[in-house]
Amino acid sequence: MENLCYKRVLVKLSGEALAGEQGFGIHPETVQLICQELGSVLELGVQMALVIGGGNIFRGLSGSAKGMERSSADYMGMMATVLNALAVQDQLEKLGHPTRVLSAITMQQVCEPFIRRRALRHMEKGRVVICAAGTGNPYFTTDTTAALRGMELQCDAIVKATKVDGIYDKDPSKHADAVKFDTITYDETLTRHIGVMDATAFALLRDNNVPIIVCRMLGGDILRAIKGEPVGTIVTG
């Protein structure tokens, strides 16, 4: 293994990322590109867990806003994350990277139940652990799932892979004078009201001093971040 800054990481991907330019559903070519990025990291011997959102298929909060009962809508969102997990598993394994999908909701025909010690063992054996179905409970987002699983699996950092190359003081797509942070503290993030993750997830990571790396999903930024190169934005204590 190379001299890596982070040897075990949890990567959080948005569900929308899997939709590509079509804007909904799963776009196989986009999933393949994302998995190639992840594969370049895995080839260094990094132990990896993944949490993938479900917004490209169904978002519980949106369903609730349109009149659905919140718990039912959230469970539908959890099912969407399982579909995404299986799509990513398929592409990673085609690239030669063994994976296991572990679901917080039991569905033994398609994936294993999430058991912490089993997940750790898979990672130690070099398998990518894809954590599906959120926390298994309504009212919690996949951001919170990423924070919780990252700590349970003793990850060195949470990598939030996005469309932008880090955290800015304002929306760079709307403001040409937006300033990017190379590093920022948890407290400063709260003071500036920068929504890195939802409040529950952020509080978990801050209280346990787990660094959050926000970087681009494509272009090799995930690999460079794990090597410790100055890329994206690091949120620390």
N, C-alpha and C positions, 0 to 999 in steps of 0.2 A: 504494500500500500504506500502511495506517495505521502509526503509530508503534508497532510491535510489539516486545515483549520477545524473542520467539523467532520467527524468520522461516522456519526449517526444523525440523520436529519429526518424531519417530517416535512414533506412538500405539500402545500395547500394549493389546489388548482380550482378555479371557478368552473362551474358547469358550462357557462356560456362560452368558455374557451374552446370546448370540444365541438361547438356548432360551426366554428369557422365563419366565413363570410355569409353563409346561408342564414345565420342568425337564430336558428332553432334546431333541435334534434342533434344528431351525432354525425359529424362530417369525417368519414374515415381517413381522408388524406391529412386533415388537420390533426387528428388523433395520432397518426403516424409521425408527423413532424414533432409533436410534443414528446412522444415516446422516444424518439431519436435523441432529443435533448436530455431526457432522463437517462437514457442508455449511456451517454457519454460520461455521466457522473458515476453510474454503477460500474463501469469498466475500471474505475480507479479503486474499487473495493469499498466504496461507501455503502453503509447499511441505510436503507431507505424505507420509510413508510409514506403512504399517500392518503390524503383526504380530498375528495372531489365533490364539489357542489352539484346541485341538480337543476339549477335555474334554466338550463337549455331545454328541459323537458317540462318541469313543473316546479313552481316556487310556492311553498306553503303560505308565506305571508301575503302574496298577491291573491291567492285563492281566498284567503280569509277576508281580505279587503273587499272582495266581490261577493261576499255573503256566505261563503262556506264556513262551517264550524271549524274553528282553528285547529283543534286536535286532528280532525280528519284530514284537513289540508296539509298539515305538517307530516302526517304519516304518508300521504301521497308523495310529498317532496322526498321523504326518506327512500321510498321505492325508486324514485328517479335516480338517486345517487347509486343505487345498486346497478341499474342499467349502465350508467357511466363507468362504474368500476369494472364491469365485465368487458366493456369496450376497450378500456385501457389495458386490462389484463391480456386480452387477445393480441393487441399490438405489441406489448412488451414481450410476450412469449414468442411471437413471430420473429422478434429481434434477438432471441436467445437468452432472455432474462427471466428466470423462474419467478413466479408470483403466487401469492395466495390472497384471495378476497375473503376478508373476515367481516361479517355483518353483525351489527348490534341487534338486529331482528333475525330470529332463526329462520332460515330457508335452506335446509340441508341439501336440497337437490342441486343448488347452484353455487353455494359458498359455505365456508365454515363459520361457526359462531365466533364472535370476538371473545377470546379468552386471553388475558394479558400474558400469562406465562407462555402460552402457545405462540402468540405473536412475537414475543421476544426470541423464542427458539427459532422461528422462521427467519428472523432477521440475522441471527447469529450464523445461520446456514447459508446466508447470502440471498435469501428470497425477498422480493419486494412485498411488503404487507400493504394491501389496499384496504383501508378501513371504510366500510360502507354502512349505509342506513343511519348516519348521524350518531347520536348518543343512544338511539333507541327510544327517546322520549320526545314528545312534542314541546314546543316553545324554546327549543335550543337550535341554534344555527350550526352550519358546518364550520364556521369560524371557531365556535366553542368546541366542536368536536375535534378540530385540529389542535387546539390548545390542550384539551384534556388528553387526547391520545399521545400527543408529543411528550407530555410529562409522564404518563403511564409507561411509555416505551423508552424513557430515559434518553430522549434525543438531545443532542447538543444545541440544536437551533431549530426554529420553525422558519421555513422558507415560504413566503407568500409570493407566488409567481403571478404577475399581472401583465396588463398591456403596456404599462408605463415603466420607466426605468428607475423608479424610486419614489420617495415621498417628497412632495412639494408643499410650499407654504400656501398655495392655492392651486386651483385646477389648471394644469398646464395647457389643456385643450381650449381653455377659454381666456387665459391670460398669458400674453407673450412675455411678461416680466416675472413669471413664476420662478421662484428660487428653489432648487433641489437641495435637500439635506443629505450629507454623506453619513452623518450619525445624528441621532436625536435621542433624548432620554424619554422614558415612559411619562414622567411628569410634564415635560415640555409638550409632548404629544397631546396630553389631556388639556393642558392650558390653552394650546392653540386650536383645540377642537378638531384635530386631524383624525379622521375615521380610518385608522389602519385596520382595525378589526372591530367587531361589535364589543360593547362594553363588558359583557361577561367574559369573553375570550381574553380581552386585553387585561382585565383584572387578574385572571388566573396566571397569565404569563408574567405580569409585573410582580405579583406577590411571590412567585417562585423564581424570579430573575432568569427567565429563559429568553435569550435574544431572539428578536424577530428580524429577518432579512427580507426586505421588499425589493424585488428586482423583476426584470422582464422575463417572460416565459420562454421566449425564443431568442436566438442570437448568441447562445453560449453563456449568458449571464449567470444561470444557475451553477454551472460548472465553475466559473470564475469566483463566484461568491463562496462556494464551499472550499475552494483553495485558499480563501482569505484575501483575494485580490480586492482592491477598492472598487466595488461595483454596487449599484443600487443604494439602499439606505439601511443602516443597521439601527434598530431600536434596542437600547440597553438601559440598565439602571444608571 
